[in-house]
């Protein structure tokens, strides 16, 4: 059975921070078309702060996720700080105390994070939010493991579904948040939250897949 080591996987969060910071301008550009235009700036700020605290610590994945979640919840404004903050702290709780992370534990982590987001917001799939990325990604992972696919294959399915979900937001009308005021004018643009969520899920999945043994 494929698993990876919790204790040596904290660097996944540092890689995630690198990708978010790299995409700061792009995420803000997308957000600026139908929102405040600060998504990339806020995300890069929060992930950068967390990365600074984690550098040189060699923290387990569970602890690194908790650090990131706490920074986003307590020190970053906007709507995405609390949403991603609770997602990462729920991820951390699901992995706490686990020496090795298998597909079942990873799936529980995904659903814990998803439940956390849904507990503090009213969005659902089709509302042009990060859930349009996250929900199909988690479902694809579940389907792959239920079909007897390996952990690595299930992670590949997760990434493909996340990116497909992200792209689906181009054709959606925003129903939540600032962009919802634009109505039909919000169609034709990627959702910034769905885009950052795809970056995050891809980085977690590829980091996990690279460490499978």
N, C-alpha and C positions, 0 to 999 in steps of 0.2 A: 504493500500500500504506500502510495506517495505521500510524503509529509515534508514540512520544512521546520527549521528550528526557530522558535520564538526569540530566544536570547540573542541570536546573531542577526536578526532581521530588521533591527531598528533603522538601519540605513535606508530602507525603503521610504521612510518618511522624509529623509533628506533629499532623495531623488525626486520625490513628489514636489517638494518645495522648489527644487531647481526647475522643474517643468512649469510650475505655476508662475515663477518669476520670469522665466523665458517668454511666457505667453501674456505677460502683464499688459502690454500695449494692445495686443490682439483682442483680449477679453474686454478691455475698456472700450475699444473701437466698436465691437459688436454691441455692447451694452449701451453705448452712446446713441445707437440708432433708434432704440425704443425705450431706453431707461435713463438712469442718471449718468452713465458713462464712467462710473467709479469702481465697477466690479473688479477689474484687473488690478487696480491700485490697492484696493482694500485686501484682496486675496493675497497679493504679493507681500503686502505689509505683514499680514498675519502669519503666513507661511515662513517668511523671512525671519520674523521674531522667534518663532518656534525653532527654526533651524539653528539659529544662534545659540539657543539654550541647549540644544541637543549635541552640537558639535563637540567631539572629543569625549562624549559620555559613554559611547558604546552601549546604549540602552536597548533593552528588548523591544520588539515591535509593539507589544501592548503598552509599555511605558511611553514610548515615543508618540504613539497615537493619543494617549491621554494628555501629554504635554501640548500637542497640537490642538486638541479639542478645547483644552482649558484656555489657551491663548485666544483662540477664535471666539469663544463664548464671552470672555471677560474683557478683552482689549480691542476688539474690532467692531466697528459700528455697522450700520446697514442691516438688511434682512438676512444676508448670507452668513454673517458671523455666528448668530445663534443656530441657524440650520446646520451648517457644517460643523459647528462646535459640538452640538448634541450627537451628530452622526459619528464623529471621531471618538467621543467619550464612550458611546455605546459600543463602537468597534473594540475599544480598549477593554471594556468590561467583559465582553464576550471572549477575549483572548487571555485575560488575566489568569495566572496560575497554570497555564498550559505550557508544557515543555516543547511538545511537537504539535504543529497545526496540520490537521488533515482536512480533507474536503468537507466533511460534516461540520467541523468547527468553523471553517471559513464561511460555509453557508449560513451558519447561525450568526456569525459576525455581520454578514451582509444584511440579514433580516433584522437584527437588533438595531443597526444604523438606520435602516429604512423605517422601522417602527418609531424610532426617535424623531425623525423628521416629520412623519405623519402626525405625531402627537402634538406638535406645536404649530402646525399649519393646516390649512384646509384644502390645499392643492391636491389634484388627482391627475392621473395620466390623461393627456389631451389638453391640459391647461397651459402648456408652453412653459414648463419649469424644469428643474433638475430631475423631477420624478419621471419625465419622459425618457431620460437616460437610465436612471437607477432601476426603475421597476422592471423594464425588459431585460436589463443586464442580470439582475438577480434571478429572474424567471428562467433565463437561458442557462445559467449556472445550475439551477435546480433540475432542469430538464436533462441536462447532460449527465449529472451524477445519477439521477433516477434511471437513466438509460444504460448505466454501467460504464460510462466513459471514464477515463482516468482523470485525476485531479488536474493535470496539465491541460488535457483537452477541454475540460470544463472551464478553465481559466481563459482559454482561447475563445470559447463560445461567449463568455462574459464580455470580453473586449469587443468582439464583433457586434454583439447586441447593443452595447453601450454606444458605439459609434453610429449604428443605425438609428438608435433612439434619438441621439443628438441631432442627426440630420433631419429626422422627422419634424423637428420643431420649426423648420423653415416654413412649412405649409400650415402651421397652426396659428390661431388667433389667441393672443394672450388673454387670460381670464383672471389672473392674479397679479397684484402689485401695480406699480406705476404704469407699466406697459399696457395694462388692461384698459386704461383710459383711451388708448388709441384705436381700439376696436379693430376693424379690418386693416387699418394701416400698420398693424403689428405683424401682419402676414408677410412672408418673403424674407425674413431675417432670422438667423439662428438665435436661440435663446442663450444668453451668456452663462446662466447657471447650468443649463444642460451641457454646455460646452466645457465648462470647468469640471463638471462631474465626470465627463468622459475622460478627461486628462487624468483625474484622480484615480478612477477605477482602472484605467489602463496601467498606470504606474504601479498600483498595488498588485494587480494581476501579474504583470510581467516580472515584478520584483519577486513575487512568490514563486512563479514558474522557474525562474533562474536558480532558485535555491532548493528545488524539489530533490528529494533523495529517497 
